[in-house]
């Protein structure tokens, strides 16, 4: 009897370790708060594709990454899993652990439903290896009441942007929010000022084809330092929400702060801090040079398909379904993210207006700094940029330090 019990226990454990059978796909992710939304969106996939999807949430990101990486070389790897884009997924692509989904994208880009530039965050050597899980645009969020009370409208030129900042400062209102809290936010203004002055240079810098000591970076740091000197920014120690407190959002809601340059996902934080959703506006920062083409910085988190998974073929069907208008409408309704499919309607007016402007205006989507450059550079660079925010007179040394980081990485990873 004891032997039989042990045998049954072993069988049970084996069943738990066995991936879902054909016509079903496991979907691993580390976003527990989104699990109900995933279930809502992916539940109808069985009727649409014949494939049942089972979301498998992990509470801890480190444990999640370890579990996925351990499984990826085996047939028991999840058919679909959430990950990070740009250089943060490059090692998986280089190791041939994820599947080319270019054909899935082609179906929707050829139909004019999805912008091809959104795929840039998931593209390596001309092939696309991910579909969008999260897409957020980096824009300027502002308090409409604060603007109206001071006779201001969203700027459409660089000169107008500087005039708005100067007017707010004269009225005793801090024009812009910026912070070093949590470390990573220090790249926000650096990336934006570079893109607004020279997007081609930004792309080269991210891929090691330009230098942090080049004149283009010097000019950006000069502008940034000048604005810091004029008092256009919040104290860089202000809480941003990375540690629980949202003082920056609160100041915008109270009319003490005019604008916050941030991802669209921060809009909810501002509303939760006391600003009526109808009083929250957004605009894309204008280019410093009027002859530059229209662009918007975005961040994108991908869903990837494991190459070795026994569920790969069914996972590709799920990827196609995820990109469809039906699935994306359900996802947008659940999360209020910007739609990626042009047949999908945004949930909130703020997002709807932004998406319309981006789609109708022919904006190019540019991947944000955090994913656009190797993690080995980005992780250390935010500390250097944070030091600059605290001590703007160290610009030259910061540039030298940043380039030393880049030189070390690119020497070890020749292109």
N, C-alpha and C positions, 0 to 999 in steps of 0.2 A: 504493500500500500504506500509506503514512504517513497519507494522508487517511482511508483506511478505519479505521486504528487509532484515529485521533482521533475518528471517528464512533462507533466502538464504545465508547470511553471516555466520550463525552458521553452515550450511551444508558445506560451503566451508572450514571453519576452521576444521571441523571434518574430511573432506577428506584429508587435509594436515597432520593431526595427525595420520591418519590411515596408517599402514605399507603396503608395496606393497603386492598385492594379490599372491596367490599360483602360482608357476612357475616363480616367480620373487623374487629377494633377494636384500635388502638394504645392502650396504657396507659402514660403517662409518669409517672415518679415520681423522687424524689431520695433514696430510702431503699434504697441498695444492699444493706444487710444483710438487708433483707426480701424481696429479689427471689425467692429460692427459695420462700419462703412464698407469695408472690403466685402463682408458677407452680403450686404445689400446689393452691391454692384455685381458681384461674381455669382450670386445665386442663380440668376437667369441664364448663366453661361451654358448650363446643361441642356436647356431647351434649345438654345441658339446654335450650339456646336456639338452637342452630344457628349460633352466632357464636363464632369463634375469637378469643381475646384474646392479644395479644403485649405482655408487659411490656417497657418500655424504660427502664432505670435510668440516672440521671445521678449521678455521683460528687460533684459540687459543687453546693450549693444555689443560689449566685448564678448560675452558668451555667444551671442548670435553670430558674430563674425567668425569666431573659432569653430562653431558648429558647421557653418556653411563651408568654410574652407576645408574642413576635414572631410566633408562629404563630396566635394566637387569632382574628385577624380574617380568616383565610384558610380555604379548604375543606380544606387539608392539616393543620389543627389536629388534635391527638390526640382520639379520641373520648372518652376518659376520662383525667383527670389528677388527681394528688394535690395538695392545697393546704392552706391554713390557714383557720380559721373566723372567725366574727364580723366585726369591722371589717376584718380582714386579707383578707377576700374581697369586701368591700363594693364596692370600685371595679370589680371584674369584673362584679358584678351591675348596678351603675349604668350601665355601658357596654354592657349586654345581651350580654355575651360568654359567659355560661353559661346553661344550660337549666333551666327550672322542672321539678323532679322531685316536685312535690306529689302527683301521682297514684300514684307509686311508694310514697311514704310512706303514703298513704291505705289502700292495700291491706293493709299490715301493722298500722297503728294501728287500723283498723276491726275487724280480726280479734283485737285485743287482744294482739298478739305483740310490738309495739314501743311504748315509752312516747312519747307525743307531745311531751313536754317535751325529749326529746333533740334534737328538730329545731330548738330555739330558736337554737342556734349557727349554723344555716344559713338562718334565716328572715329575709326582708326584705319589708316591706309585705304581710305575710300569705302570701307564697309561699316555698316551700322550694327551695333551689338546690343542695343537696349531700346525699350519703348518707355515713354514718359510715365512716371508714377506721380511725381509732383513737379509742377512748373510754376515758378513765381517770378514776377517781373520786379526789377529794382527801380523804384520811382520815388518821387518826393511826395510824401503825405503831408497835408496841411490842414489847419483849422479854418474853415470857410468864414466863420464869424470874425476871427482875428483879421483876416484879409479884408473883409467887407468894412469893418469898423475903421480900418486905416486906409481905405480907398485903394486897395490893391487887387490885382487880378493875376492869375497864373502867368508867369513870364513865358514868352515864346522865343526870346533871344537872350544871349549872354548878358548884354547890357541891361536888359530888363530884369534879369535875375539879380545882378549886382545892385540895381536900384531898389528892388524889393528888400534885399538884405539891409541896405543902408537905411531905408525908411523904418523898418522894424526896429533896428538898433536905436534910431533917434527917438522912437516911441517907448523905449525901455523894455522892448521885447527881444529876447535872444533869437536871432534869425534861424540858426541851424542846430540840430542836435548831433553830437558825436561823443563817442566813449571808448575807453580802453577796457571796460568791464568785460570779463570773459575772454580777453585777449583778441579773439578773432575779429571783433567789429572794427579793429583799427585799419583793416584793408578797405573799408567801404568807400571812404572819400578818395583814397589813392586810386582805386580802380576807376571811379567815376570821372575824376578830373583827367585821367589819362585818356579814357574813351572819348570824352567830350573835346579833347584837344587833338588827338591823333589815334583813332581806332586801329589803324594798320600797325602802328608802332606797338600798341598794346598787345596785339596778337603776336608780334615778333618777340616781345619781351617775355611773354608767358612761355614761349617755346624755346627760349635760349638763343634766339637769332638777333637779339638786341641786348644792350647792357643797361643796368641800373645807373651807371655813371654817364649815360648819354645825355645830351642837352635837353631832350624831351622830358626826361624825369626831373632834371634840375628845374625846368620851367614850371612843372606841376607843383613841386615842393615849394617853389617861390610863391606861387599863387595861394597855396594852402597856408603857408606861414603868414602871408600878408593878411588873409582873412582871420586867422587866429589872432594876429596882432590888433586887428580892428574890433575884436570882441564879438565876432560873428558866430562863435560856437559856444555850446554849453561847456561847463567844467568837464574835462575828459574822464573824471571819476564817476560821473552820474550813472545811476543804475539803469540798465537797459532791458532787464528781464532775464538775463542769463543766470542770475542767482536768485530769482524769485521776485525781487522788487522791480517795479516799472516806473521809476520816477520820471524818466524821459517822456513816456507816454502820458503820465499825469500832468506834466508841465504843458504839453501840447493841448490837452483837454481843458486846462485852466486858462489858456490864452497867454501863458508866460513864455511859450516857445512857439515860433512860427512854423517851422518845417522840420521834417525828419526824412532823411534819405535812407530807404530801407526796402526790404522785400515786401511784396503785397500781403504776405502772411501776417505782418505786424498790424494790419488794420484792425483785426479783431481785438488785439491787445489794447489799442487806443480806445476803442469803443467800450471795452470792459473797464477802462480807467475813468470813464465818466463822460466822454464826448458822444453826443447823439450821432448815430450813423449818418444822418442826413447832413450833418455839419462837417463831415470828414471828406476832404477832396484829395485829388491826386493829379500830378502832372509828371511827364517825362522831362528830365532836365534838358534844357536846350544845349546845343553844341556851342563851344566857344568860337568856332570858326563856321560862319554861315554856309560855306560851300561844301561842308561835309554832308554825307548822306545820313538819313535818319537811322538811328539805332537805339536799341534798348538792351540793357544788361539783364540777363535772366539766370536763374539757377534751375537745374533740373535733376531730379533723382530718378534713376531708371529702374525698371523691372528687367531682370536678365533671365535667360534660359540656359540651364546647365547642359553643356554639350554631351556629357557622359550619361545623363539621366535616361532611364528607361522610359520616362514620360515625355521626352523631347518633342516627338511629333504632335502629341496632344497639346503640349504647352504652346506650340506655334499656333494652334487653333485658338487657344485662349488669348494669345497676344493679339491676334487679328480681332477678336471680339472686344478686347480692352480698348483698342483704337477706334472702335465703331461709335457712331453717334449715340446709340442706345446706352452703351456702357458709360461713355463719357458724360452723358447728361445726368445719369444716376450719380456718378462720382462728383461732379460739380455741385449738384444739389445737396449732396451729403457734406462736402468739405468747403464749398465756396472758393475753390481754386479757379484760376483763369482757365477757360476751356482751351484745349489744343485743337479740337475739331470745329471747323467753322459752321457746322450745322448744329452746334450745341449752344444753348443760351446760358449766359452767366447768371448766377444766383442773385448777386447784389448789383445795384446800379453803378457803384464805383468800379467794380471789376468789369462790368459790361462796357462802360464807356472807355476804359483803358484798352480792352481787347479790340473794340471797334476802331479806335485810333491806330493801334498797332497794325491791324489787318488792312484797314483802308489806306493807311499812310505808307505802306510798303516798308515798314521798319525791318532792319536786320537785327536778329537776336545774337547777342554776344555773351559768351559764357563768363560767369563771374570768376574772379581771381581765385577763390578757394578751390575750385575744381579745374580751372584753366591752366594752372601751373603745377608742377610736381609737389606732392605733400611735403617732401623733404625741404623744399624752398618755402612753401606757403606757411608751414608751421613755425618756422624760425623768423620769417619775414614779418609776421604780425607783431612780434616783440620789438623789432627794429622800428616799425612804423608807429607803434605805441610810444616808443621813446621819443620819436620825432614830435608826436602830438603833445607830449609833456615838455619837450625842449626843442622848439622849432629852429633854434640857432645851431643845432647839430646836423643839419641837412646834409652837408658834404660828407660827414663821417658815416651817417646812415646810408648814404648811397654807396660808399666804399664797402660797408659791411654787407649790404644786400648783394652787391656784385660778388663778394667773396663767397657768399652762400651759393649763388648761382654757378660760379666757376667750379666750385667743388662738386656740385651735383652733375653738371654737364660734362665735366672731365671724366667722371665715372660712368656716364651714360651717353656716349657719343651718338650722334644722330646720323 
